[in-house]
Amino acid sequence: MLHKNQQIVIDTLNIKVNKTPASRLEQTDFSNLAFGRTFSDHMFVADFEDGEWKNLQIMPYGDLPFSPAMSALHYGQAIFEGIKAYKLQNGDISIFRPLKNYERFNISAERMSMPAVPEDLFMQGMTQLIALDKNWVPGNEGQSLYIRPVMFATDPVLGVHASETYKFIILTGPSGAYYSKPLRVKIETHYARAAEGGVGYAKTAGNYGRALLPTKQAQKEGFDQLIWTDARDHGYIEESGTMNVMFVIDDVLITPSTRDTILDGVTRKSILQLAQSWGVKVEERRVTVEEVVKAAKEGTLQEAFGAGTAATVAHIAQIGYESEIYTLPEPLSRKFSNKVSKALSDIRYGITADEFGWNYIL
């Protein structure tokens, strides 16, 4: 079921390990895991100083001291990734496509004028951390170990320039489902998530900060999330909340093509690859608000869903646009999104063969 080249070799780097004297594992309720609220016993930490990465260590999860003048707090040099590890049917632990996240992490770093993280540091830090905290990987259906690599600027100096020092940290924590129900979303026609020439394609903290107010306002109107549109004239669909967005119109899977305003999602890539392997017609292109609304009115919008690491596939039940609400077909009746969601789940948990070589086994 697993390809030979999927085994990650933990080797070469001298990573200092300081184990916690008291695990929190026994106090953790694995039957009630909210996303992002429970953290494993340890974290991986590395420092960038004098042009090189040093002080590589795994240490107990906990607070760290920082200067209030730390440049990340003032000038926004902060990036992150989201990855998941799963417990397979045979008890092994698998990380889903981490090298794709590694590649995107350094794309974000370049855009934010931050140093690249070497592949061996990224991968060995992650795998050694997970190996140490392997008992934190949950085994129940729909659960996973969420992995959050993050890098931020640490110069204790005020002044608008790229920092000379950085900290790279990997956090992990057991997690359940991100969304508990199909979503009610609103097409945003005033605020913008990203602009051309900006940092929309980078996974940088500021992209999420600027989304908080319009999302909060939409939630006051009874929506769960937004469908973001382009900043120029709000005529093109871009993303949905913190996810890529996909539509099935007349049996064609349609998704906005990636550009400098859209994050190139790993789940998105995986869904498109599966769809193409099944012979589903796929269109990656600019998607207009007009065509989506027209399809919703005419009943040809068969499915709409968000795609991302945290949620995997998040069904969209209703779309709001210019004071009108469009209700989509019942999520349980949707053929493609349910099929692809199950296919991804079965691969990640080792239920079916990993034909694409996506699982990296510890």
C-alpha positions in Angstrom: 0.0 0.0 0.0 2.9 2.4 0.5 5.7 3.4 -1.8 9.3 2.7 -0.8 10.3 6.4 -1.2 7.8 7.6 1.3 9.9 6.7 4.3 11.5 9.8 5.9 15.0 9.2 7.2 15.8 11.0 10.4 19.5 11.7 10.2 22.4 14.2 10.2 21.2 17.2 12.2 22.3 17.6 15.8 19.0 18.5 17.4 19.2 18.9 21.2 16.3 17.2 23.0 15.0 18.5 26.3 12.0 16.3 27.4 9.3 17.6 29.6 9.3 16.3 33.1 5.5 16.0 33.2 3.4 15.0 30.2 -0.1 16.5 29.8 -1.3 13.5 27.8 -3.2 11.9 30.6 -5.2 15.2 31.2 -6.2 15.5 27.5 -9.7 14.6 26.5 -9.3 13.1 23.0 -13.0 12.7 22.6 -13.5 16.5 22.6 -10.7 18.1 20.5 -11.4 21.6 19.3 -9.1 22.9 16.5 -6.0 24.7 17.7 -6.7 24.7 21.4 -4.7 21.6 22.5 -0.9 21.3 22.1 1.4 18.4 22.4 4.2 18.2 25.0 7.0 19.5 23.0 8.0 22.0 20.2 10.9 22.4 17.8 12.8 25.7 18.0 15.6 27.1 15.9 17.2 30.6 15.7 18.6 32.5 12.6 21.5 34.6 13.7 24.7 35.8 11.9 23.4 34.5 8.6 22.9 30.9 9.7 20.4 28.6 11.5 21.6 27.5 15.0 20.4 26.4 18.4 18.3 23.6 17.0 16.3 22.0 19.9 13.2 20.2 20.9 11.9 21.5 24.2 8.8 21.4 26.3 5.9 23.4 24.8 5.5 26.7 26.6 5.9 30.5 26.6 9.0 32.2 25.3 10.4 35.6 26.4 10.4 38.3 23.7 11.3 42.0 23.5 8.3 44.4 23.1 10.4 46.0 20.3 10.5 42.7 18.4 10.2 43.6 14.8 7.5 41.0 13.9 5.1 42.8 16.3 5.7 46.1 14.5 6.3 45.3 10.9 4.6 42.0 10.3 7.4 39.7 9.2 5.6 36.5 10.2 4.7 33.4 8.1 3.4 30.0 8.8 2.1 26.7 7.4 -0.5 24.1 8.2 0.2 20.4 7.9 -1.4 17.2 9.3 -0.2 13.9 10.5 -2.5 10.8 10.7 -2.4 7.4 12.4 -2.7 4.8 9.8 -4.7 1.5 10.0 -1.5 -0.4 10.8 -0.5 2.1 13.6 2.2 3.9 11.7 2.2 7.7 11.6 2.0 9.5 8.3 2.5 13.2 7.4 0.4 14.3 4.4 2.5 15.9 1.6 4.9 17.9 3.9 7.4 18.8 1.2 4.7 20.8 -0.6 4.2 22.8 2.5 8.0 23.2 2.8 8.2 24.6 -0.7 5.4 27.0 0.0 6.9 28.1 3.3 10.0 29.3 1.5 8.0 31.0 -1.2 6.3 32.9 1.6 9.7 33.6 3.3 11.1 35.0 0.0 8.1 37.3 -0.4 8.4 38.6 3.2 12.2 39.1 2.9 13.0 36.4 5.4 15.6 33.7 5.2 14.9 30.3 3.6 14.6 27.3 5.9 16.8 24.4 4.7 14.8 21.2 3.8 16.7 19.0 6.3 16.0 21.4 9.2 12.3 21.7 8.3 11.8 18.0 7.8 14.0 16.6 10.5 12.8 19.1 13.1 9.2 18.0 12.2 9.7 14.3 12.1 11.8 14.1 15.3 9.3 16.2 17.1 6.4 14.0 16.0 8.4 10.9 16.8 8.9 12.1 20.3 5.2 13.1 20.7 3.8 10.1 18.8 1.3 9.3 21.5 -0.4 12.7 20.8 -1.4 11.6 17.3 -5.1 10.7 17.7 -6.6 7.6 16.2 -10.3 8.3 16.0 -12.1 9.0 12.8 -11.9 12.6 11.6 -9.0 13.4 14.0 -5.4 14.2 13.1 -2.3 15.9 14.5 -2.2 19.4 13.3 1.4 20.7 12.6 2.1 24.5 12.6 5.5 25.6 11.4 5.9 29.4 12.0 8.8 31.9 11.5 8.9 35.4 12.7 11.4 38.3 12.9 13.0 38.9 16.3 15.3 42.0 16.0 14.6 44.1 19.2 14.9 47.3 17.1 12.4 49.8 15.8 12.9 50.8 12.2 11.3 49.6 8.9 13.8 47.1 7.5 14.1 43.4 7.2 15.1 41.8 10.5 18.5 40.2 10.8 17.4 37.6 13.3 14.4 35.1 13.2 12.9 32.3 15.2 11.5 29.1 13.5 9.1 27.0 15.6 7.1 23.9 14.9 4.0 23.4 17.2 1.8 20.3 17.1 -1.5 19.4 18.6 -4.3 16.8 18.3 -7.3 18.2 16.4 -10.8 17.3 15.5 -13.0 18.7 12.6 -12.5 22.4 11.8 -16.2 23.0 10.7 -19.0 21.0 12.3 -21.6 21.8 9.7 -22.0 23.0 6.1 -21.3 26.7 5.6 -23.4 29.7 4.9 -21.2 32.2 3.0 -21.4 35.7 1.7 -19.8 37.0 -1.4 -17.8 40.0 -0.2 -18.1 43.1 -2.4 -16.4 45.8 -0.3 -13.4 44.5 1.6 -10.5 42.6 -0.1 -8.3 39.8 1.2 -5.5 40.5 -1.2 -4.5 42.9 -4.0 -2.5 42.3 -7.2 1.2 42.7 -6.5 0.7 42.1 -2.8 1.2 39.0 -0.6 -2.0 37.1 -1.2 -0.1 34.0 -2.4 2.1 34.0 0.7 0.9 32.4 4.0 1.7 35.5 6.0 0.0 36.5 9.3 -1.2 39.8 7.9 -3.5 38.2 5.4 -5.5 36.7 8.2 -5.5 39.8 10.3 -7.0 41.9 7.6 -9.8 39.3 7.2 -11.0 39.4 10.8 -13.2 42.5 10.7 -15.2 41.7 7.5 -15.6 38.1 8.7 -16.9 39.3 12.0 -19.4 41.6 10.3 -20.6 38.8 8.0 -21.1 36.5 11.1 -23.3 39.2 12.6 -25.4 38.9 9.5 -25.8 35.1 10.0 -23.0 33.9 7.7 -20.2 31.6 8.7 -17.6 32.8 6.3 -16.9 35.0 3.2 -16.2 34.3 -0.4 -13.4 36.8 -1.2 -13.4 38.6 -4.5 -10.7 40.6 -6.3 -9.7 44.0 -4.9 -10.1 45.8 -8.2 -13.8 45.5 -9.0 -15.0 42.6 -6.9 -16.1 40.8 -10.1 -14.0 37.6 -9.7 -14.1 34.8 -7.1 -10.8 34.2 -5.3 -11.0 32.3 -2.0 -13.5 31.3 0.7 -12.5 32.2 4.2 -9.1 30.7 4.8 -9.6 28.1 2.1 -9.4 27.7 -1.7 -12.9 27.5 -3.2 -14.3 25.1 -5.8 -17.6 24.8 -7.7 -19.2 22.0 -9.7 -21.3 23.6 -12.5 -22.9 21.3 -15.1 -20.6 18.4 -14.0 -17.4 20.5 -14.5 -15.1 21.1 -11.5 -14.2 24.8 -11.6 -11.7 26.7 -9.4 -10.0 30.0 -9.5 -6.5 29.7 -11.1 -3.7 30.5 -8.7 -2.1 34.0 -9.0 -0.5 36.5 -6.7 -3.7 37.0 -4.8 -4.5 33.4 -4.2 -2.8 30.8 -2.0 -1.6 27.7 -3.9 -3.2 25.2 -1.5 -1.9 21.6 -1.0 -5.4 20.3 -0.5 -6.4 22.1 -3.7 -3.6 20.4 -5.6 -4.6 17.0 -4.3 -8.3 17.4 -5.2 -7.5 18.5 -8.7 -5.1 15.6 -9.2 -7.7 13.1 -7.9 -10.4 14.7 -10.2 -8.2 14.4 -13.2 -7.3 10.8 -12.5 -11.1 10.0 -12.4 -11.7 11.7 -15.7 -13.6 14.6 -14.3 -13.5 17.7 -16.4 -11.5 20.4 -14.6 -11.2 24.1 -15.3 -8.6 26.3 -13.5 -9.3 29.9 -14.6 -10.7 33.2 -13.5 -14.1 32.6 -12.1 -16.6 35.5 -12.2 -19.1 36.3 -9.5 -21.7 36.7 -12.3 -21.4 33.1 -13.6 -21.6 31.5 -10.1 -24.7 33.6 -9.2 -26.2 32.8 -12.6 -25.6 29.1 -12.1 -27.1 29.3 -8.6 -30.2 31.0 -10.0 -30.6 28.5 -12.8 -29.9 25.4 -10.6 -26.8 24.3 -12.5 -24.5 25.1 -9.5 -24.5 21.5 -8.2 -21.8 21.9 -5.5 -19.6 24.5 -3.8 -17.0 23.8 -1.2 -13.9 25.1 0.5 -10.6 23.2 0.3 -7.9 23.5 2.9 -5.6 21.7 5.3 -7.7 22.4 8.4 -11.1 21.6 6.9 -10.1 19.3 4.0 -13.5 19.7 2.3 -16.1 22.1 3.7 -19.5 22.0 2.0 -21.1 25.4 1.2 -24.9 25.2 1.9 -25.9 28.7 1.0 -24.4 31.7 -0.8 -25.4 35.3 -0.1 -25.0 38.0 -2.7 -26.6 41.5 -2.8 -29.3 40.7 -0.3 -30.2 37.4 -2.0 -29.7 33.9 -0.6 -29.0 31.0 -2.9 -29.5 27.5 -1.4 -27.4 24.7 -3.0 -28.3 21.0 -3.2 -28.3 19.0 0.0 -24.6 18.2 0.9 -25.3 14.5 1.4 -26.5 14.3 -2.2 -23.3 15.8 -3.7 -21.4 13.3 -5.7 -17.9 14.8 -6.3 -17.1 16.6 -3.0 -18.2 13.6 -1.0 -16.3 11.2 -3.2 -13.1 13.3 -3.1 -13.4 13.9 0.7 -13.6 10.2 1.3 -10.8 9.4 -1.1 -8.5 11.9 0.7 -9.5 10.5 4.1 -8.9 6.9 3.0 -5.4 7.7 1.7 -4.4 9.7 4.7 -5.5 7.0 7.2 -4.0 4.2 5.1 -7.3 2.6 4.2 -6.7 2.6 0.5 -3.5 2.5 -1.5 -1.5 5.7 -1.7 -1.1 5.7 -5.5 0.3 9.2 -5.7 3.0 8.9 -3.0 1.5 11.5 -0.8 2.0 9.9 2.6 5.3 10.3 4.4 5.7 7.6 7.0 7.7 8.1 10.2 
